[in-house]
Amino acid sequence: MHVFVIGGTGLLGTGIVRRLVDSGHEVTSFQRGTTADRLPASVTTVSGDRGDSDRLAAALEDASPQAVVDMACFDGETARDALACCPDSVERFVFCSTIDVYHRPPPSNPVPESSPRNPPVSDYAAGKIAAEDVFFDAHGDDFDVVVLRPWNTYGEGSRLVHTLGMGSYYLDRIRAGKPIIVHGDGTSLWGPCHRDDVARAFVGAVENPGVGGRAYNVTSEETMTWNQYHARVASALDAPEPDLVHVSTDVLRAVAPERTRMLRDHFQYSTVFDNSRAKADLGFEYSIDFETGVRRVVEWLDERDAIDSWDTEPFDDHLAAAWREHTEAFVAEFESPN
């Protein structure tokens, strides 16, 4: 089958393209920039801006694929443009959505694909919901639409998330035994999934019959608390047990609003997603445990000297010291006199 991937050189897109090639498919990747060296040599690459509908339509017409995988659609208007660009050869359209579409906190765990999507948790979520609706409306007898909803996808070429963002300096702080800021008491749940495992589900969405018109959660099967998350990162790096500094989520949002958007929308909630549909229909399998994945990511970053020093972000130490000082002073106010 000829598969056209929009955004084939992104973190997840790269994994999908590689798995499609390994499965014997002919692949064309449409992407911005010139990072095609990350793709197999057999892949046809086309450079272009997703916002240039004429360029996208011409590339699709030239490729005449049977399937399209869209990794770079973030709103309803872009979804409508993508559908309008598809030639008659396209029989299946696979859209990469996100678990961000689910309202938080969810009514129950684990979260199934039928869980409420509204009201959206963010503008990003609202855009993805609108795109999903456009694609599902286009599903029909001669045009399959499959929607996949990944969670926190990581892998070689990415960094690891933490309470204050995605800065690589976090890894050096872990190695050096420096204080690590953690929101709340560290017991909310998180579940990273390596991109190579997520990519397997996308190949199933391209190949497997009877999956059209459905959405699929594709997330970790190794849900952990944030305390466990940091401990496992430290274990993967043979680093000391992490020095965790637990700070109120409200305080973190107040003192670092620009660095805590993911905390606002995601990290503060405990969510577990039901992957049973993806495992049954798409062949999804969680095979790369978190510590193994961390070692692979860090090795990739180390080879490129891409881990910043822990002291490039002095805010973390300032925050940790101030929180501990004021917490001790607060507790002292309530201690009984000797």
Contacts in CASP RR format, 6 or more apart in sequence:
PFRMAT RR
TARGET T0000
AUTHOR 0000-0000-0000
METHOD contacts of the structure
MODEL  1
MHVFVIGGTGLLGTGIVRRLVDSGHEVTSFQRGTTADRLPASVTTVSGDR
GDSDRLAAALEDASPQAVVDMACFDGETARDALACCPDSVERFVFCSTID
VYHRPPPSNPVPESSPRNPPVSDYAAGKIAAEDVFFDAHGDDFDVVVLRP
WNTYGEGSRLVHTLGMGSYYLDRIRAGKPIIVHGDGTSLWGPCHRDDVAR
AFVGAVENPGVGGRAYNVTSEETMTWNQYHARVASALDAPEPDLVHVSTD
VLRAVAPERTRMLRDHFQYSTVFDNSRAKADLGFEYSIDFETGVRRVVEW
LDERDAIDSWDTEPFDDHLAAAWREHTEAFVAEFESPN
1 25 0 8 1.000
1 26 0 8 1.000
1 65 0 8 1.000
1 66 0 8 1.000
1 67 0 8 1.000
1 206 0 8 1.000
1 207 0 8 1.000
2 25 0 8 1.000
2 26 0 8 1.000
2 27 0 8 1.000
2 28 0 8 1.000
2 63 0 8 1.000
2 64 0 8 1.000
2 65 0 8 1.000
2 66 0 8 1.000
2 67 0 8 1.000
3 20 0 8 1.000
3 25 0 8 1.000
3 26 0 8 1.000
3 27 0 8 1.000
3 28 0 8 1.000
3 65 0 8 1.000
3 66 0 8 1.000
3 67 0 8 1.000
3 68 0 8 1.000
3 69 0 8 1.000
3 206 0 8 1.000
4 27 0 8 1.000
4 28 0 8 1.000
4 30 0 8 1.000
4 59 0 8 1.000
4 60 0 8 1.000
4 63 0 8 1.000
4 65 0 8 1.000
4 67 0 8 1.000
4 68 0 8 1.000
4 69 0 8 1.000
4 90 0 8 1.000
5 13 0 8 1.000
5 16 0 8 1.000
5 17 0 8 1.000
5 20 0 8 1.000
5 27 0 8 1.000
5 28 0 8 1.000
5 29 0 8 1.000
5 30 0 8 1.000
5 68 0 8 1.000
5 69 0 8 1.000
5 71 0 8 1.000
6 30 0 8 1.000
6 31 0 8 1.000
6 50 0 8 1.000
6 56 0 8 1.000
6 68 0 8 1.000
6 69 0 8 1.000
6 70 0 8 1.000
6 71 0 8 1.000
6 72 0 8 1.000
6 73 0 8 1.000
6 82 0 8 1.000
7 13 0 8 1.000
7 29 0 8 1.000
7 30 0 8 1.000
7 31 0 8 1.000
7 32 0 8 1.000
7 50 0 8 1.000
7 71 0 8 1.000
7 72 0 8 1.000
8 14 0 8 1.000
8 16 0 8 1.000
8 17 0 8 1.000
8 29 0 8 1.000
8 30 0 8 1.000
8 31 0 8 1.000
8 39 0 8 1.000
8 71 0 8 1.000
9 29 0 8 1.000
9 31 0 8 1.000
9 33 0 8 1.000
9 35 0 8 1.000
9 36 0 8 1.000
9 38 0 8 1.000
9 39 0 8 1.000
10 31 0 8 1.000
10 35 0 8 1.000
10 71 0 8 1.000
11 153 0 8 1.000
11 154 0 8 1.000
11 155 0 8 1.000
11 157 0 8 1.000
11 158 0 8 1.000
11 195 0 8 1.000
12 71 0 8 1.000
12 96 0 8 1.000
12 150 0 8 1.000
12 153 0 8 1.000
12 195 0 8 1.000
12 198 0 8 1.000
12 199 0 8 1.000
12 202 0 8 1.000
13 69 0 8 1.000
13 71 0 8 1.000
13 195 0 8 1.000
13 199 0 8 1.000
14 38 0 8 1.000
14 39 0 8 1.000
14 195 0 8 1.000
15 195 0 8 1.000
15 196 0 8 1.000
15 199 0 8 1.000
16 69 0 8 1.000
16 71 0 8 1.000
16 199 0 8 1.000
16 202 0 8 1.000
16 203 0 8 1.000
17 27 0 8 1.000
17 29 0 8 1.000
17 39 0 8 1.000
17 40 0 8 1.000
17 43 0 8 1.000
18 39 0 8 1.000
18 40 0 8 1.000
18 199 0 8 1.000
19 196 0 8 1.000
19 199 0 8 1.000
19 200 0 8 1.000
19 202 0 8 1.000
19 203 0 8 1.000
20 27 0 8 1.000
20 203 0 8 1.000
20 206 0 8 1.000
21 27 0 8 1.000
21 40 0 8 1.000
21 42 0 8 1.000
21 43 0 8 1.000
23 203 0 8 1.000
23 207 0 8 1.000
25 206 0 8 1.000
26 42 0 8 1.000
26 44 0 8 1.000
27 40 0 8 1.000
27 42 0 8 1.000
27 43 0 8 1.000
27 44 0 8 1.000
28 43 0 8 1.000
28 44 0 8 1.000
28 45 0 8 1.000
28 46 0 8 1.000
28 59 0 8 1.000
28 63 0 8 1.000
28 65 0 8 1.000
29 36 0 8 1.000
29 39 0 8 1.000
29 43 0 8 1.000
29 44 0 8 1.000
29 45 0 8 1.000
29 46 0 8 1.000
30 46 0 8 1.000
30 48 0 8 1.000
30 50 0 8 1.000
30 56 0 8 1.000
30 59 0 8 1.000
31 45 0 8 1.000
31 46 0 8 1.000
31 47 0 8 1.000
31 48 0 8 1.000
32 47 0 8 1.000
32 48 0 8 1.000
32 49 0 8 1.000
32 50 0 8 1.000
33 47 0 8 1.000
33 48 0 8 1.000
34 47 0 8 1.000
36 43 0 8 1.000
36 45 0 8 1.000
39 45 0 8 1.000
44 63 0 8 1.000
46 59 0 8 1.000
46 63 0 8 1.000
48 55 0 8 1.000
48 56 0 8 1.000
48 59 0 8 1.000
49 55 0 8 1.000
50 56 0 8 1.000
50 72 0 8 1.000
50 73 0 8 1.000
50 78 0 8 1.000
51 78 0 8 1.000
51 81 0 8 1.000
53 81 0 8 1.000
53 84 0 8 1.000
53 85 0 8 1.000
56 81 0 8 1.000
56 82 0 8 1.000
56 85 0 8 1.000
57 84 0 8 1.000
57 85 0 8 1.000
60 68 0 8 1.000
60 85 0 8 1.000
60 86 0 8 1.000
60 87 0 8 1.000
60 90 0 8 1.000
61 87 0 8 1.000
64 87 0 8 1.000
64 89 0 8 1.000
65 89 0 8 1.000
65 90 0 8 1.000
66 89 0 8 1.000
66 90 0 8 1.000
66 91 0 8 1.000
66 92 0 8 1.000
67 90 0 8 1.000
67 91 0 8 1.000
67 92 0 8 1.000
67 93 0 8 1.000
67 94 0 8 1.000
67 206 0 8 1.000
68 82 0 8 1.000
68 86 0 8 1.000
68 90 0 8 1.000
68 92 0 8 1.000
68 93 0 8 1.000
68 94 0 8 1.000
69 94 0 8 1.000
69 96 0 8 1.000
69 202 0 8 1.000
69 205 0 8 1.000
69 206 0 8 1.000
70 82 0 8 1.000
70 93 0 8 1.000
70 94 0 8 1.000
70 95 0 8 1.000
70 96 0 8 1.000
71 96 0 8 1.000
73 79 0 8 1.000
73 82 0 8 1.000
73 95 0 8 1.000
73 96 0 8 1.000
73 131 0 8 1.000
74 124 0 8 1.000
74 127 0 8 1.000
74 128 0 8 1.000
74 131 0 8 1.000
75 127 0 8 1.000
75 128 0 8 1.000
75 130 0 8 1.000
75 131 0 8 1.000
76 127 0 8 1.000
76 130 0 8 1.000
76 131 0 8 1.000
76 133 0 8 1.000
76 134 0 8 1.000
78 131 0 8 1.000
79 95 0 8 1.000
79 130 0 8 1.000
79 131 0 8 1.000
79 134 0 8 1.000
79 135 0 8 1.000
80 134 0 8 1.000
82 93 0 8 1.000
83 93 0 8 1.000
83 134 0 8 1.000
83 135 0 8 1.000
83 138 0 8 1.000
86 93 0 8 1.000
90 143 0 8 1.000
91 142 0 8 1.000
91 143 0 8 1.000
91 144 0 8 1.000
92 143 0 8 1.000
92 144 0 8 1.000
92 145 0 8 1.000
92 146 0 8 1.000
92 206 0 8 1.000
92 212 0 8 1.000
93 135 0 8 1.000
93 138 0 8 1.000
93 143 0 8 1.000
93 144 0 8 1.000
93 145 0 8 1.000
93 146 0 8 1.000
94 145 0 8 1.000
94 146 0 8 1.000
94 147 0 8 1.000
94 148 0 8 1.000
94 202 0 8 1.000
94 205 0 8 1.000
94 206 0 8 1.000
95 131 0 8 1.000
95 132 0 8 1.000
95 135 0 8 1.000
95 145 0 8 1.000
95 146 0 8 1.000
95 147 0 8 1.000
95 148 0 8 1.000
96 148 0 8 1.000
96 150 0 8 1.000
96 202 0 8 1.000
97 128 0 8 1.000
97 131 0 8 1.000
97 132 0 8 1.000
97 147 0 8 1.000
97 148 0 8 1.000
97 149 0 8 1.000
97 215 0 8 1.000
98 124 0 8 1.000
98 125 0 8 1.000
98 128 0 8 1.000
98 149 0 8 1.000
98 150 0 8 1.000
98 151 0 8 1.000
99 111 0 8 1.000
99 149 0 8 1.000
99 150 0 8 1.000
99 151 0 8 1.000
99 217 0 8 1.000
99 219 0 8 1.000
99 271 0 8 1.000
99 273 0 8 1.000
100 121 0 8 1.000
100 122 0 8 1.000
100 124 0 8 1.000
100 125 0 8 1.000
100 128 0 8 1.000
100 265 0 8 1.000
100 266 0 8 1.000
101 117 0 8 1.000
101 120 0 8 1.000
101 125 0 8 1.000
101 128 0 8 1.000
101 129 0 8 1.000
101 132 0 8 1.000
101 149 0 8 1.000
102 111 0 8 1.000
102 115 0 8 1.000
102 116 0 8 1.000
102 117 0 8 1.000
102 121 0 8 1.000
102 271 0 8 1.000
103 115 0 8 1.000
103 116 0 8 1.000
103 117 0 8 1.000
103 118 0 8 1.000
103 119 0 8 1.000
103 120 0 8 1.000
103 121 0 8 1.000
104 121 0 8 1.000
104 265 0 8 1.000
104 266 0 8 1.000
104 269 0 8 1.000
104 271 0 8 1.000
105 269 0 8 1.000
105 270 0 8 1.000
105 271 0 8 1.000
106 115 0 8 1.000
106 116 0 8 1.000
106 269 0 8 1.000
106 271 0 8 1.000
107 115 0 8 1.000
107 116 0 8 1.000
108 115 0 8 1.000
109 270 0 8 1.000
109 271 0 8 1.000
109 272 0 8 1.000
110 272 0 8 1.000
110 273 0 8 1.000
110 274 0 8 1.000
111 217 0 8 1.000
111 271 0 8 1.000
111 272 0 8 1.000
111 273 0 8 1.000
111 274 0 8 1.000
112 217 0 8 1.000
112 274 0 8 1.000
112 277 0 8 1.000
113 149 0 8 1.000
113 214 0 8 1.000
113 215 0 8 1.000
113 216 0 8 1.000
113 217 0 8 1.000
113 274 0 8 1.000
113 277 0 8 1.000
117 125 0 8 1.000
117 129 0 8 1.000
117 132 0 8 1.000
118 129 0 8 1.000
120 126 0 8 1.000
120 127 0 8 1.000
120 129 0 8 1.000
121 265 0 8 1.000
121 266 0 8 1.000
122 261 0 8 1.000
122 265 0 8 1.000
125 265 0 8 1.000
132 147 0 8 1.000
132 215 0 8 1.000
135 145 0 8 1.000
135 147 0 8 1.000
136 145 0 8 1.000
136 147 0 8 1.000
136 213 0 8 1.000
138 145 0 8 1.000
139 145 0 8 1.000
139 212 0 8 1.000
139 213 0 8 1.000
144 210 0 8 1.000
144 211 0 8 1.000
144 212 0 8 1.000
144 213 0 8 1.000
145 212 0 8 1.000
145 213 0 8 1.000
146 205 0 8 1.000
146 211 0 8 1.000
146 212 0 8 1.000
146 213 0 8 1.000
146 214 0 8 1.000
146 216 0 8 1.000
147 213 0 8 1.000
147 214 0 8 1.000
147 215 0 8 1.000
147 216 0 8 1.000
148 201 0 8 1.000
148 202 0 8 1.000
148 205 0 8 1.000
148 215 0 8 1.000
148 216 0 8 1.000
148 218 0 8 1.000
148 278 0 8 1.000
149 215 0 8 1.000
149 216 0 8 1.000
149 217 0 8 1.000
149 218 0 8 1.000
149 219 0 8 1.000
149 273 0 8 1.000
150 193 0 8 1.000
150 198 0 8 1.000
150 218 0 8 1.000
150 219 0 8 1.000
151 191 0 8 1.000
151 192 0 8 1.000
151 193 0 8 1.000
151 217 0 8 1.000
151 218 0 8 1.000
151 219 0 8 1.000
151 220 0 8 1.000
151 273 0 8 1.000
152 161 0 8 1.000
152 190 0 8 1.000
152 191 0 8 1.000
152 192 0 8 1.000
152 193 0 8 1.000
152 220 0 8 1.000
153 192 0 8 1.000
153 193 0 8 1.000
153 194 0 8 1.000
153 195 0 8 1.000
153 198 0 8 1.000
154 160 0 8 1.000
154 161 0 8 1.000
154 192 0 8 1.000
154 193 0 8 1.000
154 194 0 8 1.000
154 195 0 8 1.000
154 293 0 8 1.000
154 297 0 8 1.000
155 194 0 8 1.000
155 195 0 8 1.000
155 196 0 8 1.000
155 293 0 8 1.000
155 296 0 8 1.000
155 297 0 8 1.000
155 300 0 8 1.000
156 296 0 8 1.000
156 297 0 8 1.000
156 299 0 8 1.000
156 300 0 8 1.000
157 297 0 8 1.000
157 300 0 8 1.000
157 301 0 8 1.000
158 195 0 8 1.000
158 297 0 8 1.000
159 166 0 8 1.000
159 167 0 8 1.000
159 168 0 8 1.000
159 170 0 8 1.000
159 171 0 8 1.000
159 297 0 8 1.000
159 301 0 8 1.000
160 166 0 8 1.000
160 170 0 8 1.000
160 171 0 8 1.000
160 192 0 8 1.000
160 233 0 8 1.000
160 294 0 8 1.000
160 297 0 8 1.000
161 192 0 8 1.000
161 262 0 8 1.000
161 267 0 8 1.000
162 170 0 8 1.000
162 180 0 8 1.000
162 181 0 8 1.000
162 230 0 8 1.000
163 181 0 8 1.000
163 182 0 8 1.000
163 183 0 8 1.000
163 226 0 8 1.000
163 252 0 8 1.000
163 260 0 8 1.000
163 263 0 8 1.000
163 267 0 8 1.000
164 170 0 8 1.000
164 181 0 8 1.000
164 252 0 8 1.000
164 256 0 8 1.000
164 259 0 8 1.000
164 260 0 8 1.000
164 313 0 8 1.000
164 315 0 8 1.000
164 316 0 8 1.000
165 259 0 8 1.000
165 260 0 8 1.000
165 262 0 8 1.000
167 308 0 8 1.000
167 313 0 8 1.000
168 301 0 8 1.000
168 306 0 8 1.000
168 307 0 8 1.000
168 308 0 8 1.000
169 307 0 8 1.000
169 308 0 8 1.000
169 309 0 8 1.000
169 310 0 8 1.000
169 311 0 8 1.000
169 312 0 8 1.000
169 313 0 8 1.000
170 180 0 8 1.000
171 233 0 8 1.000
171 237 0 8 1.000
171 298 0 8 1.000
171 301 0 8 1.000
171 307 0 8 1.000
172 307 0 8 1.000
172 308 0 8 1.000
172 309 0 8 1.000
172 310 0 8 1.000
173 179 0 8 1.000
173 180 0 8 1.000
173 310 0 8 1.000
173 316 0 8 1.000
174 180 0 8 1.000
174 230 0 8 1.000
174 233 0 8 1.000
174 234 0 8 1.000
174 237 0 8 1.000
174 239 0 8 1.000
174 242 0 8 1.000
175 237 0 8 1.000
175 239 0 8 1.000
175 310 0 8 1.000
176 310 0 8 1.000
177 239 0 8 1.000
177 240 0 8 1.000
177 242 0 8 1.000
177 243 0 8 1.000
178 243 0 8 1.000
178 310 0 8 1.000
178 316 0 8 1.000
178 317 0 8 1.000
179 243 0 8 1.000
179 244 0 8 1.000
179 245 0 8 1.000
179 316 0 8 1.000
179 317 0 8 1.000
179 320 0 8 1.000
180 230 0 8 1.000
180 242 0 8 1.000
180 243 0 8 1.000
180 244 0 8 1.000
180 245 0 8 1.000
180 316 0 8 1.000
181 245 0 8 1.000
181 247 0 8 1.000
181 252 0 8 1.000
181 316 0 8 1.000
181 319 0 8 1.000
181 320 0 8 1.000
182 226 0 8 1.000
182 227 0 8 1.000
182 230 0 8 1.000
182 244 0 8 1.000
182 245 0 8 1.000
182 246 0 8 1.000
182 247 0 8 1.000
183 226 0 8 1.000
183 246 0 8 1.000
183 247 0 8 1.000
183 248 0 8 1.000
183 249 0 8 1.000
183 252 0 8 1.000
183 260 0 8 1.000
183 263 0 8 1.000
183 267 0 8 1.000
183 268 0 8 1.000
184 246 0 8 1.000
184 247 0 8 1.000
184 248 0 8 1.000
184 249 0 8 1.000
184 268 0 8 1.000
185 246 0 8 1.000
186 225 0 8 1.000
186 226 0 8 1.000
186 227 0 8 1.000
186 244 0 8 1.000
186 246 0 8 1.000
187 225 0 8 1.000
187 226 0 8 1.000
187 227 0 8 1.000
187 270 0 8 1.000
188 225 0 8 1.000
188 226 0 8 1.000
188 267 0 8 1.000
188 268 0 8 1.000
188 269 0 8 1.000
188 270 0 8 1.000
189 223 0 8 1.000
189 224 0 8 1.000
189 225 0 8 1.000
189 270 0 8 1.000
189 271 0 8 1.000
189 272 0 8 1.000
190 223 0 8 1.000
190 224 0 8 1.000
190 225 0 8 1.000
190 226 0 8 1.000
190 229 0 8 1.000
190 267 0 8 1.000
191 219 0 8 1.000
191 220 0 8 1.000
191 222 0 8 1.000
191 223 0 8 1.000
191 224 0 8 1.000
191 229 0 8 1.000
191 290 0 8 1.000
192 220 0 8 1.000
192 222 0 8 1.000
192 229 0 8 1.000
192 290 0 8 1.000
193 218 0 8 1.000
193 219 0 8 1.000
193 220 0 8 1.000
193 221 0 8 1.000
193 286 0 8 1.000
194 288 0 8 1.000
194 293 0 8 1.000
194 296 0 8 1.000
196 288 0 8 1.000
197 284 0 8 1.000
197 285 0 8 1.000
197 286 0 8 1.000
197 287 0 8 1.000
197 288 0 8 1.000
198 218 0 8 1.000
200 282 0 8 1.000
200 283 0 8 1.000
200 284 0 8 1.000
200 285 0 8 1.000
201 216 0 8 1.000
201 218 0 8 1.000
201 278 0 8 1.000
201 282 0 8 1.000
201 283 0 8 1.000
201 284 0 8 1.000
202 218 0 8 1.000
204 211 0 8 1.000
204 282 0 8 1.000
204 283 0 8 1.000
205 211 0 8 1.000
205 216 0 8 1.000
205 282 0 8 1.000
208 281 0 8 1.000
208 282 0 8 1.000
208 283 0 8 1.000
210 281 0 8 1.000
211 281 0 8 1.000
211 282 0 8 1.000
214 277 0 8 1.000
214 281 0 8 1.000
216 277 0 8 1.000
216 278 0 8 1.000
216 281 0 8 1.000
216 282 0 8 1.000
216 284 0 8 1.000
217 273 0 8 1.000
217 274 0 8 1.000
217 275 0 8 1.000
217 277 0 8 1.000
217 278 0 8 1.000
218 275 0 8 1.000
218 278 0 8 1.000
218 282 0 8 1.000
218 284 0 8 1.000
219 273 0 8 1.000
219 275 0 8 1.000
220 286 0 8 1.000
220 290 0 8 1.000
221 275 0 8 1.000
221 286 0 8 1.000
222 286 0 8 1.000
222 289 0 8 1.000
222 290 0 8 1.000
223 272 0 8 1.000
224 232 0 8 1.000
224 290 0 8 1.000
226 267 0 8 1.000
227 244 0 8 1.000
229 290 0 8 1.000
230 242 0 8 1.000
230 244 0 8 1.000
231 241 0 8 1.000
231 242 0 8 1.000
232 290 0 8 1.000
232 291 0 8 1.000
232 294 0 8 1.000
233 239 0 8 1.000
233 242 0 8 1.000
233 294 0 8 1.000
234 240 0 8 1.000
234 241 0 8 1.000
234 242 0 8 1.000
235 291 0 8 1.000
236 290 0 8 1.000
236 291 0 8 1.000
236 292 0 8 1.000
236 293 0 8 1.000
236 294 0 8 1.000
236 295 0 8 1.000
236 298 0 8 1.000
237 294 0 8 1.000
237 295 0 8 1.000
237 298 0 8 1.000
245 319 0 8 1.000
245 320 0 8 1.000
245 323 0 8 1.000
245 324 0 8 1.000
247 319 0 8 1.000
247 323 0 8 1.000
249 263 0 8 1.000
249 268 0 8 1.000
251 323 0 8 1.000
252 260 0 8 1.000
252 263 0 8 1.000
253 260 0 8 1.000
253 263 0 8 1.000
253 264 0 8 1.000
255 319 0 8 1.000
256 315 0 8 1.000
256 319 0 8 1.000
275 284 0 8 1.000
275 286 0 8 1.000
278 284 0 8 1.000
279 285 0 8 1.000
288 296 0 8 1.000
298 307 0 8 1.000
301 307 0 8 1.000
311 317 0 8 1.000
END
